């Protein structure tokens, strides 16, 4: 029982690591030298590679710890299980809805940049992560 829980956690950590690598490659626009240029509305950000790695790694660590805390919360009683599963489901739904918004932007765009696709992959991956973890918590705990 304990080894399957460890294997499951390692699979999810591997998934988050691969998602981190793919999104960083797309944010770097397949150039592995120099900073990342991101424009959001009227603001233009220039982020170095190590800063991007630390930022995305910290975000993924925060999300993983959030899921871990909600998973531990679900083991107390049925009310806390309902709260944990619904919280994970809503967070996954938010990421999915934003990724579909990005898909609509990409459909209307005349030029598709790799960082935009990086955001799409990032949000779709996080939506999958939270949704499947909600299903896992609902079934196992």
NORFEN-V719773 format. One record per run of one state. SS is the DSSP state (H for helix, E for strand, C for the rest). FROM is the first residue (numbers start at 1). LEN is the number of residues. If there is no record, write none. Layout:
BEGIN
<<SS,FROM,LEN> <SS,FROM,LEN>>
END
This chain:
BEGIN
<<C,1,1> <H,2,26> <C,28,8> <E,36,5> <C,41,2> <E,43,5> <C,48,1> <H,49,26> <C,75,3> <H,78,31> <C,109,5> <H,114,27> <C,141,1>>
END
